Amino acid sequence: MKHTSAILLFASAAAAAPHYTFPKIGGTADWAAVRKTANWQTNSPVTNVNSQDIRCYQLASGNEGAVTQDYKAGSTITWSAAPNIYHQGALSAYMAKAPSGTKAADWDGSGQVWFKVYQDMPTVSGQQYSWPSEGKSQVSFTIPKCLEDGEYLFRVEHVALHSASSAGGAQFYISCAQLHVTGGSGGAKPSDLVSFPGAYKATDPGLMINIYNNGGKAYQPAGPKVFTC
């Protein structure tokens, strides 16, 4: 009986191994400056784009005491993946400014408030894509220089597309951090804002796709265009 239980435990761990989280930014400890996600122990993804989990995938209890980190507009924010970005798929990043008078730590990010600040694109060879984020344990993004000062949520998203040939097959790995942004040069207020849920449909070309036989077509990312200053 013990032998059987050990086999089942090993099989379960092996099945979960390809999954991952984004638990920290910069040199902070895991879940210190990042809201602890509901999958912090299982690493399991979000697959329902209409779920509230598609926003920050955070625990129901909120930000779990995550601190708000100071960043300058135009600086680089680096996220660590644990253990790494195992699957093939698209990496993107979004930001949302907390409403006036509201701390990022006290805000859930609801509403049409999110703008995309990064989107990677694969190269195409024959019928297949090659993804720049695959296998990486760290990914970095630039906070737009022209943003107005204030408190923001920063959302990293990797959508694994290895099983995305049918609707609902895309796997989302998501985390949100709280930032206090200063030093912006233009006080920009981005347009083309989206909400989560709401930004994606399960049948979007960038989410329902056979990445191993794509006909040589360029990849079409889900969501809005990247905001630029």
C-alpha positions as CSV (number, residue, x, y, z in Angstrom):
1,M,0.0,0.0,0.0
2,K,2.8,2.4,0.9
3,H,4.6,1.4,-2.3
4,T,1.5,2.2,-4.4
5,S,1.0,5.6,-2.6
6,A,4.6,6.5,-3.3
7,I,4.2,5.7,-7.0
8,L,1.0,7.8,-7.1
9,L,2.8,10.7,-5.3
10,F,5.7,10.6,-7.7
11,A,3.4,10.5,-10.7
12,S,1.5,13.5,-9.4
13,A,4.7,15.4,-8.9
14,A,6.0,14.5,-12.3
15,A,2.7,15.6,-13.9
16,A,2.9,19.0,-12.2
17,A,6.6,19.5,-13.0
18,P,6.1,21.4,-16.3
19,H,3.9,24.0,-14.6
20,Y,5.3,27.2,-13.1
21,T,4.6,30.4,-11.2
22,F,6.0,33.9,-11.2
23,P,6.6,34.5,-7.5
24,K,9.0,37.4,-7.3
25,I,10.3,40.6,-8.8
26,G,13.8,41.9,-8.5
27,G,15.8,40.7,-5.5
28,T,12.8,40.2,-3.3
29,A,11.7,36.9,-1.7
30,D,9.0,34.8,-3.1
31,W,5.5,36.3,-2.6
32,A,7.0,39.3,-0.8
33,A,6.3,41.9,-3.5
34,V,4.0,39.7,-5.6
35,R,0.5,38.8,-4.7
36,K,0.4,35.1,-3.7
37,T,-1.4,33.2,-6.4
38,A,-3.9,30.5,-5.9
39,N,-1.6,28.0,-7.5
40,W,1.4,28.8,-5.3
41,Q,1.6,25.2,-4.2
42,T,0.3,23.3,-7.3
43,N,1.6,25.6,-10.1
44,S,-1.6,24.8,-12.0
45,P,-2.7,27.3,-14.7
46,V,-5.8,29.3,-15.4
47,T,-7.7,27.9,-18.4
48,N,-11.0,29.8,-18.3
49,V,-10.6,33.3,-19.8
50,N,-14.0,34.3,-18.3
51,S,-12.9,33.5,-14.8
52,Q,-11.9,36.2,-12.3
53,D,-8.7,34.3,-11.9
54,I,-7.6,35.5,-15.3
55,R,-6.8,38.9,-13.8
56,C,-4.2,38.2,-11.1
57,Y,-4.9,34.6,-10.1
58,Q,-4.5,35.7,-6.5
59,L,-5.8,34.0,-3.4
60,A,-9.3,34.9,-2.3
61,S,-7.9,36.6,0.8
62,G,-6.4,39.4,-1.4
63,N,-2.8,40.5,-1.7
64,E,-1.5,38.3,1.2
65,G,0.5,41.2,2.6
66,A,2.5,41.9,-0.5
67,V,4.5,45.1,-0.3
68,T,4.4,47.9,-2.9
69,Q,7.8,48.3,-4.6
70,D,9.2,51.7,-5.8
71,Y,10.2,51.8,-9.5
72,K,11.1,54.7,-11.7
73,A,9.3,55.1,-15.0
74,G,11.6,53.9,-17.8
75,S,13.4,51.4,-15.5
76,T,13.4,47.6,-15.8
77,I,11.3,45.2,-13.8
78,T,12.5,41.6,-13.7
79,W,10.3,38.7,-12.9
80,S,11.5,35.3,-11.8
81,A,9.7,32.1,-12.9
82,A,9.7,29.1,-10.7
83,P,11.1,26.8,-11.8
84,N,11.2,28.2,-15.3
85,I,8.9,28.9,-18.3
86,Y,8.7,25.3,-19.4
87,H,6.1,25.5,-22.2
88,Q,6.0,27.1,-25.6
89,G,3.8,30.2,-25.8
90,A,3.4,33.9,-25.7
91,L,4.7,36.2,-23.0
92,S,3.0,39.5,-22.3
93,A,2.8,42.2,-19.5
94,Y,0.1,44.6,-18.5
95,M,-0.2,47.6,-16.1
96,A,-3.2,49.3,-14.5
97,K,-3.2,52.5,-12.5
98,A,-5.0,52.4,-9.2
99,P,-7.9,54.9,-8.9
100,S,-7.2,58.3,-7.3
101,G,-7.0,58.0,-3.6
102,T,-6.6,54.2,-3.7
103,K,-3.5,52.3,-2.8
104,A,-2.5,49.5,-5.2
105,A,-2.4,47.2,-2.2
106,D,-6.1,47.8,-1.6
107,W,-7.2,47.5,-5.2
108,D,-8.4,44.4,-7.1
109,G,-7.7,45.7,-10.6
110,S,-11.3,45.5,-11.7
111,G,-12.7,47.5,-14.6
112,Q,-11.5,48.6,-18.0
113,V,-8.1,49.8,-16.7
114,W,-5.4,47.5,-18.1
115,F,-3.0,48.4,-20.9
116,K,-0.4,46.1,-22.5
117,V,3.3,47.2,-22.1
118,Y,5.0,44.2,-23.6
119,Q,4.3,41.4,-26.1
120,D,6.9,38.9,-27.4
121,M,6.6,37.5,-30.8
122,P,7.8,34.1,-32.1
123,T,9.9,33.5,-35.1
124,V,8.4,31.2,-37.8
125,S,10.2,28.3,-39.4
126,G,8.3,26.1,-41.7
127,Q,5.1,25.2,-40.0
128,Q,6.3,25.9,-36.4
129,Y,6.9,28.8,-34.0
130,S,10.0,29.3,-31.9
131,W,9.3,31.3,-28.7
132,P,11.9,33.7,-27.1
133,S,10.6,33.1,-23.5
134,E,10.7,29.3,-23.6
135,G,13.0,27.8,-20.9
136,K,13.8,31.2,-19.2
137,S,13.8,31.5,-15.5
138,Q,13.8,35.3,-15.6
139,V,12.1,37.8,-17.9
140,S,12.4,41.6,-17.9
141,F,10.2,44.5,-19.0
142,T,10.6,48.2,-19.3
143,I,8.1,50.4,-17.4
144,P,7.0,53.1,-20.0
145,K,8.9,56.3,-19.4
146,C,6.0,58.6,-20.1
147,L,3.6,57.2,-17.5
148,E,2.2,59.5,-14.9
149,D,3.3,59.0,-11.3
150,G,1.2,56.8,-9.1
151,E,0.5,53.3,-7.9
152,Y,0.0,50.5,-10.4
153,L,-0.6,46.8,-10.7
154,F,1.9,45.1,-12.9
155,R,0.6,41.8,-14.4
156,V,2.9,39.2,-16.0
157,E,1.3,36.6,-18.2
158,H,2.7,33.6,-20.0
159,V,0.1,31.7,-22.1
160,A,1.2,28.1,-22.8
161,L,0.0,27.0,-26.2
162,H,1.1,23.4,-26.5
163,S,-2.5,22.1,-26.1
164,A,-4.3,25.1,-27.6
165,S,-5.6,23.5,-30.8
166,S,-9.2,23.6,-29.3
167,A,-11.0,26.3,-27.3
168,G,-10.0,26.3,-23.7
169,G,-6.7,24.5,-24.2
170,A,-4.5,27.6,-23.6
171,Q,-2.9,27.6,-20.2
172,F,-2.3,31.0,-18.4
173,Y,0.4,31.5,-15.9
174,I,-0.2,34.9,-14.2
175,S,1.0,37.0,-11.3
176,C,0.5,40.6,-10.2
177,A,2.8,43.0,-8.3
178,Q,2.2,46.4,-6.8
179,L,4.3,49.2,-7.9
180,H,4.8,52.9,-6.9
181,V,6.0,54.6,-10.1
182,T,7.7,57.9,-10.0
183,G,9.8,60.0,-12.4
184,G,7.5,59.8,-15.4
185,S,8.3,62.3,-18.1
186,G,5.0,62.8,-19.8
187,G,2.1,62.1,-17.5
188,A,0.7,59.8,-20.1
189,K,-2.7,58.1,-19.6
190,P,-2.8,55.1,-22.0
191,S,-5.9,54.4,-24.1
192,D,-6.9,51.1,-25.6
193,L,-7.7,49.8,-22.1
194,V,-9.1,46.3,-21.4
195,S,-10.6,44.5,-18.5
196,F,-9.8,41.0,-17.0
197,P,-12.0,39.1,-17.6
198,G,-13.1,40.6,-20.9
199,A,-9.9,41.2,-22.8
200,Y,-9.8,37.7,-24.3
201,K,-12.1,35.1,-25.9
202,A,-11.2,31.4,-25.9
203,T,-11.4,31.4,-29.7
204,D,-9.0,34.3,-30.2
205,P,-6.5,33.4,-32.9
206,G,-3.7,33.8,-30.4
207,L,-5.3,31.4,-27.9
208,M,-6.8,28.7,-30.1
209,I,-4.0,27.6,-32.4
210,N,-2.0,24.6,-33.4
211,I,1.5,25.9,-32.9
212,Y,3.1,22.8,-34.4
213,N,1.3,23.2,-37.8
214,N,0.5,26.9,-38.2
215,G,0.6,27.1,-42.0
216,G,3.6,29.5,-41.8
217,K,1.3,32.4,-40.6
218,A,2.5,35.1,-38.3
219,Y,1.3,34.8,-34.8
220,Q,-1.7,37.1,-33.8
221,P,-1.5,37.9,-30.0
222,A,-4.6,38.1,-28.0
223,G,-5.5,41.4,-26.3
224,P,-4.7,45.0,-27.2
225,K,-1.7,46.5,-29.0
226,V,1.3,47.4,-26.9
227,F,1.2,50.9,-25.4
228,T,4.2,53.0,-26.4
229,C,5.2,56.5,-25.3
